[in-house]
Amino acid sequence: MKITTDIRLGDSREKLKSLPGDCVDLIVTSPPYADQRKNVYGGIHPDEYVGWFLPVSEQLLRVLKPSGTFVLNIKEKAVNGERSTYVIELILEMRKQGWLWTEEFIWHKKNCYPGKWPNRFRDSWERLLQFNKNKKFNMYQEEVMVPMGEWASSRLKSLSRTDKTRDTSKVGSGFGKNISNWVNRDKAYPTNVLHLATECNNKNHSATFPSALPEWFIKLFTKENDTVLDPFMGSGTTLLAANRMRRHSIGIDNVAEYCEMVRSEIKSEIDAAVSAAVAEMR
């Protein structure tokens, strides 16, 4: 099947209305944060952010399949010396819209350099909020497993009686563990903290996240030929990752320069892949 890329220029609040309902398997996006990058996106005041975003999330709820997932990369800012509450307020309002706030991942920027303000230190993390329409959704956890790590060689060497049975959490969470299940395994499931470096080359865009970020969620929540949407496409990191991983993609942005740049980059990657395939056949 030919993989398609649909890039649309305009305001997401309007362009999303032209998409059919229940057509997208995964949404991964990083909208402009409150009152930041004013020169590019105009800036949205923290007090107005929830009202600005809710029409977008309403359309995203409509176009997402019942089995799909929405991953929102967002970060609150400090206002007058304290953290703004607009992200928390947005979560609460989205739940009223019908979204389930299923999980929260943390992107740890492992190459973040030191810094401080009068009353706090530099952030080295951002939120990745997971929303769903239903409690049952597509999730391919084995696709993101990681090497066991050095802890396994010492921790699994000598198992106690408790280690060989399911030990239920003492805090009443319902979770439990059987340490012996991990003996002789090469890989384990990851945590919800992603340790990824930021992109040093920002591709002519004011806020580019690393390609490994959407790639991780594409692996976790989709399979080949599924459809990935980024309604705030920017430099197209999500669409480029989806194309490489053989997922259909839809991108929306209100900056014509970004739309043309992403079209050009995707065409270049497709041309390079075709050339490589032809060379192998010779």
C-alpha positions as CSV (number, residue, x, y, z in Angstrom):
1,M,0.0,0.0,0.0
2,K,1.3,3.5,-0.9
3,I,1.9,5.7,2.2
4,T,0.2,9.1,1.9
5,T,1.0,12.4,3.5
6,D,-1.7,15.1,3.6
7,I,-0.4,18.6,4.5
8,R,-2.9,21.4,5.0
9,L,-2.3,25.1,5.4
10,G,-4.5,27.0,7.8
11,D,-6.0,27.3,11.3
12,S,-6.4,23.8,12.9
13,R,-9.7,24.9,14.4
14,E,-11.1,25.2,10.8
15,K,-9.1,22.7,8.9
16,L,-9.9,19.8,11.2
17,K,-13.6,20.3,10.4
18,S,-13.0,19.0,6.9
19,L,-11.7,15.6,8.1
20,P,-14.2,12.7,8.5
21,G,-15.0,11.4,12.0
22,D,-13.1,8.5,13.5
23,C,-10.4,8.6,10.8
24,V,-7.1,8.9,12.9
25,D,-5.3,6.3,14.9
26,L,-2.9,8.6,16.7
27,I,-2.5,12.3,17.3
28,V,0.9,13.6,18.4
29,T,1.3,17.3,18.6
30,S,3.0,20.2,20.4
31,P,0.8,23.4,20.2
32,P,2.2,26.8,21.0
33,Y,2.5,27.2,24.7
34,A,0.8,30.1,26.5
35,D,2.3,33.5,25.6
36,Q,5.4,32.0,23.9
37,R,6.8,32.3,20.4
38,K,4.7,35.4,19.8
39,N,6.6,36.2,16.6
40,V,5.5,33.0,15.0
41,Y,2.2,32.1,16.4
42,G,0.9,35.4,17.9
43,G,1.0,34.1,21.5
44,I,-1.9,33.1,23.7
45,H,-2.2,34.6,27.2
46,P,-2.3,31.9,29.9
47,D,-5.8,33.2,31.0
48,E,-7.1,32.6,27.4
49,Y,-5.3,29.4,26.6
50,V,-8.0,26.9,27.6
51,G,-10.7,28.8,25.7
52,W,-8.4,28.9,22.6
53,F,-7.5,25.2,22.7
54,L,-10.9,23.6,23.5
55,P,-12.3,24.1,19.9
56,V,-9.2,22.2,18.7
57,S,-9.6,19.4,21.2
58,E,-13.3,19.1,20.4
59,Q,-12.4,18.4,16.7
60,L,-9.6,16.0,17.7
61,L,-12.1,14.1,19.8
62,R,-14.3,13.8,16.7
63,V,-11.6,12.7,14.2
64,L,-9.8,10.2,16.6
65,K,-10.9,6.6,16.2
66,P,-12.4,5.0,19.4
67,S,-9.3,2.8,19.6
68,G,-6.9,5.8,19.1
69,T,-4.7,7.9,21.3
70,F,-4.0,11.6,21.6
71,V,-0.5,12.6,23.0
72,L,-0.2,16.3,23.9
73,N,3.2,17.8,24.4
74,I,2.7,20.9,26.6
75,K,4.3,22.8,29.4
76,E,3.1,25.5,31.8
77,K,5.1,28.6,32.3
78,A,5.8,30.7,35.4
79,V,3.7,33.8,35.8
80,N,4.6,36.4,38.4
81,G,6.9,34.0,40.2
82,E,4.6,31.0,40.4
83,R,3.6,28.2,38.0
84,S,0.6,28.9,35.8
85,T,-2.3,26.5,36.2
86,Y,-3.5,26.6,32.6
87,V,-2.3,23.1,31.9
88,I,-4.2,21.7,34.8
89,E,-7.3,23.7,33.9
90,L,-7.1,22.4,30.3
91,I,-7.0,18.8,31.5
92,L,-10.1,19.3,33.6
93,E,-12.0,21.0,30.8
94,M,-11.0,18.3,28.3
95,R,-12.3,15.7,30.6
96,K,-15.6,17.5,30.5
97,Q,-15.5,17.3,26.7
98,G,-15.4,13.5,27.0
99,W,-11.6,12.8,27.0
100,L,-10.1,10.3,29.4
101,W,-6.8,11.5,30.8
102,T,-5.2,8.1,30.7
103,E,-1.5,8.7,31.4
104,E,1.2,11.4,31.8
105,F,4.6,10.8,30.3
106,I,7.6,13.0,31.1
107,W,10.2,14.0,28.5
108,H,13.5,14.4,30.3
109,K,15.8,16.6,28.2
110,K,19.0,14.9,29.1
111,N,21.2,17.5,27.4
112,C,19.6,20.5,29.1
113,Y,22.2,22.9,30.4
114,P,22.2,24.5,33.9
115,G,20.4,27.7,34.7
116,K,18.3,29.5,37.3
117,W,15.8,32.2,38.0
118,P,15.5,34.1,41.3
119,N,13.2,31.5,42.8
120,R,13.6,28.3,40.7
121,F,16.0,26.3,38.5
122,R,15.9,25.7,34.8
123,D,13.3,23.1,33.5
124,S,14.8,20.0,32.0
125,W,11.4,18.3,31.3
126,E,8.1,18.6,29.5
127,R,4.8,16.9,29.8
128,L,3.3,14.5,27.4
129,L,-0.3,14.0,28.3
130,Q,-2.1,10.9,27.0
131,F,-5.8,11.2,26.3
132,N,-8.2,8.6,25.0
133,K,-11.9,8.2,24.0
134,N,-12.2,4.8,25.6
135,K,-10.5,2.8,28.3
136,K,-9.7,0.1,25.7
137,F,-7.4,1.4,23.0
138,N,-4.7,0.1,20.7
139,M,-1.3,-0.2,22.5
140,Y,1.7,-2.3,21.4
141,Q,3.8,-2.3,24.5
142,E,6.3,-4.9,23.3
143,E,7.4,-2.5,20.5
144,V,9.0,-0.1,23.0
145,M,10.7,-2.6,25.3
146,V,14.3,-1.7,26.5
147,P,17.4,-3.7,27.4
148,M,17.1,-5.2,30.9
149,G,20.0,-3.1,32.3
150,E,22.8,-3.7,34.7
151,W,20.4,-4.0,37.7
152,A,19.3,-7.4,36.5
153,S,22.6,-9.1,36.9
154,S,22.7,-8.4,40.6
155,R,19.0,-8.2,41.5
156,L,18.1,-11.5,39.8
157,K,21.2,-13.4,41.1
158,S,19.7,-14.6,44.4
159,L,15.9,-14.6,44.6
160,S,14.0,-14.7,47.9
161,R,10.8,-16.6,48.5
162,T,8.8,-13.4,48.0
163,D,10.6,-12.8,44.7
164,K,9.2,-16.0,43.4
165,T,5.6,-15.2,43.9
166,R,3.3,-12.3,43.0
167,D,4.0,-9.6,45.6
168,T,1.0,-7.3,45.7
169,S,1.6,-3.6,46.4
170,K,1.2,-2.7,50.1
171,V,-0.3,0.7,49.2
172,G,-3.5,-0.8,47.8
173,S,-2.8,0.2,44.2
174,G,-3.7,-3.2,42.8
175,F,-0.3,-3.6,41.2
176,G,2.1,-6.4,42.0
177,K,5.3,-8.0,40.8
178,N,6.9,-11.4,40.5
179,I,10.6,-10.8,40.2
180,S,11.3,-14.3,39.0
181,N,9.4,-13.6,35.8
182,W,12.3,-11.5,34.6
183,V,15.0,-14.2,34.9
184,N,16.7,-14.9,31.5
185,R,14.9,-12.1,29.8
186,D,16.8,-9.7,27.5
187,K,14.3,-6.8,27.6
188,A,11.9,-5.1,30.0
189,Y,9.1,-2.6,29.7
190,P,10.1,1.0,30.0
191,T,8.9,3.6,32.5
192,N,6.8,6.6,31.6
193,V,9.9,8.9,31.6
194,L,11.6,9.3,28.2
195,H,15.2,10.4,28.4
196,L,15.8,12.1,25.0
197,A,18.1,14.9,24.0
198,T,16.7,18.1,22.4
199,E,17.3,18.8,18.7
200,C,20.4,21.1,18.4
201,N,19.4,22.0,14.8
202,N,16.0,23.5,15.0
203,K,15.2,23.2,11.2
204,N,14.2,26.9,10.9
205,H,11.5,26.4,13.5
206,S,11.3,27.9,17.0
207,A,10.4,24.7,18.8
208,T,11.4,21.4,17.3
209,F,11.2,18.2,19.4
210,P,13.5,15.3,18.6
211,S,12.3,12.7,16.0
212,A,12.7,10.0,18.6
213,L,9.8,11.5,20.5
214,P,7.0,10.9,18.0
215,E,8.7,7.7,16.8
216,W,8.3,6.2,20.3
217,F,4.6,7.0,20.5
218,I,4.1,5.8,16.9
219,K,5.6,2.5,17.8
220,L,3.6,2.3,21.0
221,F,0.1,3.2,19.7
222,T,0.1,2.3,15.9
223,K,1.0,-0.3,13.4
224,E,1.9,0.0,9.7
225,N,-0.7,1.7,7.5
226,D,-2.4,3.4,10.4
227,T,-2.9,7.2,10.3
228,V,-1.0,9.8,12.4
229,L,-2.2,13.4,12.8
230,D,-0.3,16.5,13.9
231,P,-2.6,19.6,13.9
232,F,0.3,21.9,14.8
233,M,2.8,20.4,12.4
234,G,5.6,23.0,12.6
235,S,8.8,21.6,11.0
236,G,7.0,18.3,10.4
237,T,8.9,16.0,12.8
238,T,5.9,13.9,13.4
239,L,5.0,13.5,9.8
240,L,8.5,12.7,8.8
241,A,8.7,10.0,11.5
242,A,5.3,8.6,10.4
243,N,6.4,8.4,6.7
244,R,9.7,6.6,7.6
245,M,7.7,4.1,9.7
246,R,5.1,3.5,6.9
247,R,2.2,5.3,8.6
248,H,-0.2,7.6,6.7
249,S,0.0,11.1,8.1
250,I,-1.9,14.4,8.2
251,G,-0.3,17.7,9.1
252,I,-1.8,21.2,9.6
253,D,0.0,24.4,10.2
254,N,-0.8,28.1,9.7
255,V,2.6,29.0,8.4
256,A,3.0,28.5,4.6
257,E,6.8,28.3,4.9
258,Y,6.6,25.2,7.2
259,C,4.1,23.5,4.9
260,E,6.4,23.9,1.9
261,M,9.4,22.8,3.9
262,V,7.8,19.6,5.1
263,R,6.5,18.8,1.6
264,S,10.0,19.2,0.3
265,E,11.6,17.1,3.0
266,I,9.2,14.3,2.6
267,K,9.6,14.3,-1.1
268,S,13.4,14.2,-0.7
269,E,13.2,11.2,1.7
270,I,10.8,9.3,-0.6
271,D,13.1,10.0,-3.6
272,A,16.1,8.8,-1.7
273,A,14.3,5.7,-0.6
274,V,13.3,4.9,-4.2
275,S,16.8,5.5,-5.4
276,A,18.2,3.2,-2.8
277,A,15.7,0.4,-3.7
278,V,16.5,0.7,-7.4
279,A,20.3,0.5,-6.6
280,E,19.7,-2.7,-4.6
281,M,17.9,-4.3,-7.5
282,R,20.8,-3.7,-9.9
